[in-house]
Amino acid sequence: MPTKKQRAKPSGKSPSSSSTRAPWSRHGTILKFFVVLLLCFGGWLVYLDAQVRYKFEGKRWALPAQVYARALEIYDGRALNLENLKQELKLLRYHEVADAQVPGSYSVQGKRVQIVSRAHTLPDGRHPSSHFEFSLKGDVVSGLKSSDQAPLQLYTLEPFKMGGIYPGVKEERALVRYQDLPADLVTALRVTEDRDFFEHIGIAPLSIARAMWKNFRAGRIVQGGSTLTQQLVKNFYLSRERSLIRKANEALMALMLEAHYDKYAILETYINDIYLGQSGATAIHGFGMASQFYFGKALAQCQLSEWALLVAMIKGPSWYDPRRHPDRAMARRNLVLSQMRDQGEISEARYQQARARQLGLVTRPRLQTNRYPAFMALVKRQLRTDYNEQNLRTEGLKIYTTLDPQIQHHVEQSVSRMVPDLAKRLAEQNASAALQAGAVVTGVGTGEVLALLGDRDPQYQGFNRALDASRPIGSLIKPAVYLSALMQPDQYHLASRLRDQPFRIEFENGQSWSPDNFSNEHHGEVPLFRALASSYNLSTARLGLALGVDAVRDTLQKLGIHKAITPYPALFLGAQSLTPFEVSKFYQTIASNGFNMPLRAIREVTTADGALLSRYPIRVEQVIPAEAIYLLQHAMQEVMRSGTGRYAYQYLPEALNVAGKTGTTNDNRDSWFAGFSGDYLGVVWLGLDNNDPTRLTGSTGALRVWTDFIRRIPQYPLSMVKPTQVRYHWFDNDTGALTDERCRDASPLPIWGEPEKSTYQACQKGFSSFGGWLKSWL
Amino acid sequence: MAIVRILACVAICAGLILVSGCESVQHQRVVPVASDTLKPAAPVNKPGTVNSSSALTPPIVFALIKRASTAMRSDDLTASLRALEQALRIAPKEAQVYLAYGDYYLLQNQDEQARQMLYRAMSLAGENSQIGKLAQMRLDKLSK
């Protein structure tokens, strides 16, 4: 071997000496070449090994965050009707059958409902499949029990996966662990793709030789010799290029993979990585996702024939696409089944049974689409305060939201049904403009956002009017003005007289303000509650001026409006612009008895494995005295019973107490309504994006949409708890004076504290009953 | 004097009944709808389908409060909070849930949040109710 000394000899040597050393020199060069080659090869092996380990031990796939709607909780006493239940079960792909026995099915006999749920995982752990039943009487769940007649307190169905937050690469994948793999699937895979998988070292020379021989005899490629490990390497690490170098790399990496990791880890990765079809621009990867894509159920819930079909498709997911080429897919599936039988893995009877089955495909689901884009936008905004975009798109987080699919469905349906009708009025005036809508529904007692609509088209993914359309709210602001007054019980109560007469204010800058009522009529002196119920502008503006802009602004801030509020008198009539979502915050505080309750769209976030990352618990803060809110809610119920919201009771049952307020802005540019029952608060806005007039008032527009969806949801009426310092007193309807409960034309009103007794007046129009008269006489 | 008035009244009453029927049942009165304690009504979504029988708070709510309390004792705060939230979703106006929330936050030394939960319990139950008094007792302790 040449030494460093020999190599260091001067180059100017005689030819003779050169020729005598030539063989050594030639050998040395060749040797050097091989050494360099060996070093390069070694380096290459080190590089490949690093590649193999880096990707396999790191994050193998970019997993989109999975976003779920709230899970339906079933318990005795729950308000639920059959129509809504069926709607929810349809969303979850449950099948209605005569006798529910298999997971994912239900049956209805009269008022009795039986459900066989699927096993699923929620943040609190794994919920096994369960067979249970209950009755729906008067839209209330009763008699909840398991199939063996043991009483059940509560059952939570699996939540509907409403969408995801996706990475740039369009892939859908539902990871499955090796221990959760059905044995028949593993068998089918081994028999079809790699019989010696559990024995070989990553490559199988005999298989390669056998494949080469068969291909040579057939004159074309009829059989591959790649092991599952090689297939995984090819898909997971390498390009689809066909070359000897790639093939060599594939073999080397397969050996390395097998050297580092056990068979189970390799098989698990293969099963989650294999490409099995396409949905538009989205690739379907892994058996877990494919079972949902083709059969609409989890992999574990499939049958032998379905596992065989999935294995059959590996050879060519497009060629054997069961939706496009059902015959071809069926033949290939049966081949897989026959190989399993021939290998003795399944009995003849099972083979025949599986072979006789249809493909069992479901309608092609839409992937990588968010079913509720407007709500999803809210979820993303709330998530971004705690998570970075990269984590949301790649870590496979599970996000459990508050969305109620039943309520969302009704809101969508009402908007789709009513807005086109309402728009017809507009068409006569402005044919080019499309009437738009935004809506928010929240849980009165929880602050959870249950439904959200950002466009008249529920699937529209652009401008979200519920969150971003900031428009003047008109008379929706009036409850804040009246609340400011009612918080001063020594000065105002519901029967306080307000002047509803025109006035004019001159400002220092020379401008003036002279509001008027919507009807241009003036009503003289009116009781405070009537001014609110009938939405009189003049009396409200006078009240606001008496209270001061700062007082009303302070109330608005307490109610949850944190944006800048313009301190002009026009504030009293709703010149302030807010989005429907901001209005919801404001009314949420009123609906929840003066407790500020931040609106939440997310309950919990967990990792892909179910470990808890974040919780978004309920928070409450009392910001308004319960007494003042009680009085305001009373007046807002009057809005619905006899004021501008009375249209609602053409459709709502008398027993459903609701409170609310209409809102209309100048020239009918915006139509608003905000109202609540005991369970739900709904805010609806209708208008045009270009701010043109709509010809709609709050009452003729938004209120109708609100009524249409609220009447379809089973719910409890508004039921107020009277604070101890509030008592009912009777007031004369005409004069507003404190009077006797036996007087005709007297009405009871709740009063915080004691009313001024000096204003007491005897019955002016006689007694309401003979008994009353008799009592007074006695 | 009173006897004379009564006799006159009876006479006038008889006369009125003869002339115009019973006036006293003609006039429709407005009656305040309010209660000193919360009485859950039934869900309503169709005219005439009120089940006023009522429906007390579903029993599962109290089971969940108990579960929350047990979890709290074993320091499983996540399970405790989950049970309380579930109870709140089922019965958002059940004062006992807020009372339990108050206890949860008291245990966490989150006094302000505990105070607010107890205020809410009082506002839902009424100050003079048993729950209201329990909430007040805790609030009194907090303010000491």
HADDOCK unambig.tbl for C-alpha pairs under 7 A between the chains (distance, minus, plus):
assign (segid A and resid 76 and name CA) (segid B and resid 58 and name CA) 6.32 0.50 0.50
assign (segid A and resid 77 and name CA) (segid B and resid 55 and name CA) 6.75 0.50 0.50
assign (segid A and resid 77 and name CA) (segid B and resid 58 and name CA) 5.55 0.50 0.50
assign (segid A and resid 79 and name CA) (segid B and resid 43 and name CA) 5.76 0.50 0.50
assign (segid A and resid 138 and name CA) (segid B and resid 49 and name CA) 6.58 0.50 0.50
assign (segid A and resid 138 and name CA) (segid B and resid 51 and name CA) 6.99 0.50 0.50
assign (segid A and resid 153 and name CA) (segid B and resid 60 and name CA) 5.70 0.50 0.50
assign (segid A and resid 154 and name CA) (segid B and resid 60 and name CA) 6.93 0.50 0.50
assign (segid A and resid 445 and name CA) (segid B and resid 92 and name CA) 4.68 0.50 0.50
assign (segid A and resid 445 and name CA) (segid B and resid 93 and name CA) 6.50 0.50 0.50
assign (segid A and resid 446 and name CA) (segid B and resid 89 and name CA) 6.56 0.50 0.50
assign (segid A and resid 446 and name CA) (segid B and resid 92 and name CA) 6.43 0.50 0.50
assign (segid A and resid 620 and name CA) (segid B and resid 116 and name CA) 6.19 0.50 0.50
assign (segid A and resid 620 and name CA) (segid B and resid 117 and name CA) 6.75 0.50 0.50
assign (segid A and resid 621 and name CA) (segid B and resid 116 and name CA) 5.48 0.50 0.50
assign (segid A and resid 622 and name CA) (segid B and resid 116 and name CA) 6.52 0.50 0.50
assign (segid A and resid 626 and name CA) (segid B and resid 123 and name CA) 6.94 0.50 0.50
assign (segid A and resid 652 and name CA) (segid B and resid 47 and name CA) 6.66 0.50 0.50
assign (segid A and resid 653 and name CA) (segid B and resid 46 and name CA) 6.05 0.50 0.50
assign (segid A and resid 653 and name CA) (segid B and resid 47 and name CA) 4.23 0.50 0.50
assign (segid A and resid 653 and name CA) (segid B and resid 48 and name CA) 6.63 0.50 0.50
assign (segid A and resid 655 and name CA) (segid B and resid 50 and name CA) 6.73 0.50 0.50
assign (segid A and resid 656 and name CA) (segid B and resid 44 and name CA) 6.15 0.50 0.50
assign (segid A and resid 711 and name CA) (segid B and resid 45 and name CA) 5.46 0.50 0.50
assign (segid A and resid 712 and name CA) (segid B and resid 45 and name CA) 5.97 0.50 0.50
assign (segid A and resid 713 and name CA) (segid B and resid 45 and name CA) 5.96 0.50 0.50
assign (segid A and resid 714 and name CA) (segid B and resid 43 and name CA) 5.32 0.50 0.50
assign (segid A and resid 714 and name CA) (segid B and resid 44 and name CA) 5.33 0.50 0.50
assign (segid A and resid 714 and name CA) (segid B and resid 45 and name CA) 4.74 0.50 0.50
assign (segid A and resid 715 and name CA) (segid B and resid 43 and name CA) 4.18 0.50 0.50
assign (segid A and resid 715 and name CA) (segid B and resid 44 and name CA) 5.34 0.50 0.50
assign (segid A and resid 715 and name CA) (segid B and resid 45 and name CA) 6.64 0.50 0.50
assign (segid A and resid 716 and name CA) (segid B and resid 41 and name CA) 6.03 0.50 0.50
assign (segid A and resid 716 and name CA) (segid B and resid 42 and name CA) 5.61 0.50 0.50
assign (segid A and resid 716 and name CA) (segid B and resid 43 and name CA) 4.19 0.50 0.50
assign (segid A and resid 716 and name CA) (segid B and resid 44 and name CA) 6.02 0.50 0.50
assign (segid A and resid 717 and name CA) (segid B and resid 41 and name CA) 6.82 0.50 0.50
assign (segid A and resid 720 and name CA) (segid B and resid 34 and name CA) 6.02 0.50 0.50
assign (segid A and resid 720 and name CA) (segid B and resid 35 and name CA) 6.98 0.50 0.50
assign (segid A and resid 721 and name CA) (segid B and resid 34 and name CA) 6.55 0.50 0.50
assign (segid A and resid 721 and name CA) (segid B and resid 35 and name CA) 5.67 0.50 0.50
assign (segid A and resid 721 and name CA) (segid B and resid 36 and name CA) 5.63 0.50 0.50
assign (segid A and resid 721 and name CA) (segid B and resid 37 and name CA) 5.90 0.50 0.50
assign (segid A and resid 721 and name CA) (segid B and resid 38 and name CA) 5.71 0.50 0.50
assign (segid A and resid 721 and name CA) (segid B and resid 124 and name CA) 6.27 0.50 0.50
assign (segid A and resid 721 and name CA) (segid B and resid 126 and name CA) 6.78 0.50 0.50
assign (segid A and resid 722 and name CA) (segid B and resid 34 and name CA) 6.28 0.50 0.50
assign (segid A and resid 722 and name CA) (segid B and resid 35 and name CA) 5.99 0.50 0.50
assign (segid A and resid 722 and name CA) (segid B and resid 36 and name CA) 5.30 0.50 0.50
assign (segid A and resid 723 and name CA) (segid B and resid 126 and name CA) 6.48 0.50 0.50
assign (segid A and resid 747 and name CA) (segid B and resid 30 and name CA) 6.54 0.50 0.50
assign (segid A and resid 748 and name CA) (segid B and resid 32 and name CA) 6.66 0.50 0.50
assign (segid A and resid 768 and name CA) (segid B and resid 27 and name CA) 6.40 0.50 0.50
assign (segid A and resid 769 and name CA) (segid B and resid 23 and name CA) 6.60 0.50 0.50
assign (segid A and resid 769 and name CA) (segid B and resid 24 and name CA) 4.22 0.50 0.50
assign (segid A and resid 770 and name CA) (segid B and resid 23 and name CA) 6.85 0.50 0.50
assign (segid A and resid 770 and name CA) (segid B and resid 24 and name CA) 5.30 0.50 0.50
